[in-house]
Amino acid sequence: MTKHKIYTMAFSKVYPLYIAKAERKERTKAEVDEIIRWLTGYSDEELQMILDNGTDFESFFAEAPHMNPSRTLIKGVICGIRVEDIEEPLMQEIRYMDKLIDELAKGKKMEKILR
């Protein structure tokens, strides 16, 4: 079975899109970074190294210091699919992040986003 294209894509290619989506709705890069830190356990320095090194999504999640156990509380639809029903673990992790960024862009308070 072939890997999904997003798995081999550099996280640094998608990261600016997350920021742009947030900023279009008057949210900040700092809030996007806070979501990423909450979800994965990466520090600011580690995140910057990932962006500089061109780390792909598969490695980004596989090497995450501490995936937040509360991420399983993330529910809802992203890209027409319920995140809680996604069976492929890596795709589910990616969609968790997408869902959190989407909630940020929709104006949800950080306390609610970070369950």
C-alpha positions in Angstrom: 0.0 0.0 0.0 1.3 3.4 -0.9 1.7 6.1 1.7 -0.6 9.0 1.6 1.1 12.1 0.1 0.7 14.1 3.2 2.8 11.6 5.2 5.9 12.4 3.2 5.2 16.2 2.9 7.4 18.5 4.9 5.7 19.9 7.9 7.3 23.2 7.0 5.2 23.4 3.8 1.9 23.2 5.7 2.8 25.2 8.8 2.6 28.6 7.0 -0.9 27.6 5.8 -2.0 26.9 9.4 -0.7 30.4 10.3 -2.3 32.1 7.3 -5.7 30.4 8.1 -5.4 31.6 11.7 -4.3 35.2 10.8 -7.1 35.6 8.3 -9.5 35.2 11.3 -7.4 37.6 13.4 -5.7 34.9 15.4 -1.9 34.6 15.9 1.1 32.5 15.1 1.6 32.2 18.8 -1.8 30.6 19.2 -1.0 28.1 16.4 2.3 27.3 18.1 0.5 26.8 21.4 -1.8 24.3 19.8 1.1 22.4 18.3 2.9 22.3 21.6 -0.2 21.2 23.4 -0.9 18.4 20.9 2.7 17.1 20.4 4.8 18.2 23.4 7.4 19.9 21.2 9.1 23.0 22.6 9.5 26.2 20.6 13.1 25.3 19.9 12.2 21.8 18.7 9.4 23.1 16.5 11.9 25.6 14.9 14.3 22.7 14.2 11.6 20.7 12.6 10.7 23.7 10.4 14.4 24.2 9.5 15.1 20.5 8.8 12.1 19.8 6.5 10.8 17.0 8.7 7.9 15.2 7.1 4.5 14.7 8.8 5.2 11.0 9.5 8.4 11.8 11.4 6.9 14.9 13.0 4.3 12.8 14.8 6.4 9.7 15.3 9.1 11.7 17.1 6.7 13.9 19.1 8.0 14.1 22.7 4.5 13.7 24.2 1.3 13.3 22.3 -1.4 14.8 24.6 -3.7 12.1 25.9 -6.6 14.5 25.8 -6.4 14.6 22.0 -8.9 11.8 21.9 -11.5 14.2 23.2 -11.3 16.1 19.9 -14.5 15.4 18.0 -16.1 16.7 14.9 -15.8 16.9 11.2 -12.8 18.0 9.2 -12.6 17.6 5.4 -16.0 15.9 5.5 -14.8 13.1 7.8 -15.4 12.7 11.6 -12.0 12.8 13.2 -13.0 10.2 15.9 -13.9 7.7 13.2 -10.6 7.8 11.3 -8.9 4.4 11.5 -5.4 5.2 10.2 -3.5 6.4 13.3 -1.2 8.9 11.5 -4.1 10.4 9.5 -6.1 10.8 12.7 -3.2 12.7 14.3 -3.0 15.0 11.3 -6.7 15.6 11.3 -6.6 16.3 15.1 -4.2 19.1 14.3 -6.3 20.3 11.4 -9.4 20.3 13.6 -7.7 22.3 16.3 -6.5 24.9 13.8 -10.0 25.0 12.3 -11.5 25.7 15.7 -8.9 28.5 16.3 -9.8 30.1 13.0 -13.5 29.9 13.8 -12.9 32.0 16.9 -13.2 29.4 19.6 -11.4 30.3 22.9 -8.1 28.6 23.6 -9.4 27.2 26.8 -12.0 25.3 24.8 -9.6 24.3 22.0 -7.1 22.8 24.4 -9.6 20.6 26.1 
